[in-house]
Amino acid sequence: MSEFFCTTSVTHKLEEFCHSPIFGIKKSHHIWIMGQQEEAVIKRLKRLGLRLSYVELYRADIFTQLFESIFFIQNLMFLMARKYGYKQLKYVLRQDILKVSSDIIYDNAN
């Protein structure tokens, strides 16, 4: 999401999210929860007035859940790109950040 739209996105396990990151949530953020039978959690989070979406993962196999999550997020990004008329990945347009990122990754000291 960060490279695709140049927006902040962070992933957490639900247990981890509720220990610390939840305190940094703003009303303008949108929370996506992917899990199994998390209706009680969703109900509690909705009491805070947060914008959130829930995707139920029906299969118990962790690898199946992983692949379903990956494909879901990829499709979501493509649908959003189409909706907003994006024709190019946004990170390519941020040449200053792209250069610094590449320099750090490839250890260019210049």
Rosetta blueprint (number, residue, H / E / L):
1 M L
2 S H
3 E H
4 F H
5 F H
6 C L
7 T L
8 T L
9 S L
10 V L
11 T L
12 H L
13 K L
14 L H
15 E H
16 E H
17 F H
18 C H
19 H H
20 S L
21 P H
22 I H
23 F H
24 G H
25 I L
26 K L
27 K L
28 S L
29 H L
30 H E
31 I E
32 W E
33 I E
34 M E
35 G E
36 Q L
37 Q L
38 E L
39 E H
40 A H
41 V H
42 I H
43 K H
44 R H
45 L H
46 K H
47 R L
48 L L
49 G L
50 L L
51 R E
52 L E
53 S E
54 Y E
55 V E
56 E E
57 L L
58 Y L
59 R L
60 A L
61 D L
62 I H
63 F H
64 T H
65 Q H
66 L H
67 F H
68 E H
69 S H
70 I H
71 F H
72 F H
73 I H
74 Q H
75 N H
76 L H
77 M H
78 F H
79 L H
80 M H
81 A H
82 R H
83 K H
84 Y L
85 G L
86 Y L
87 K L
88 Q L
89 L L
90 K H
91 Y H
92 V H
93 L H
94 R L
95 Q H
96 D H
97 I H
98 L H
99 K H
100 V H
101 S H
102 S H
103 D H
104 I H
105 I H
106 Y L
107 D L
108 N L
109 A L
110 N L
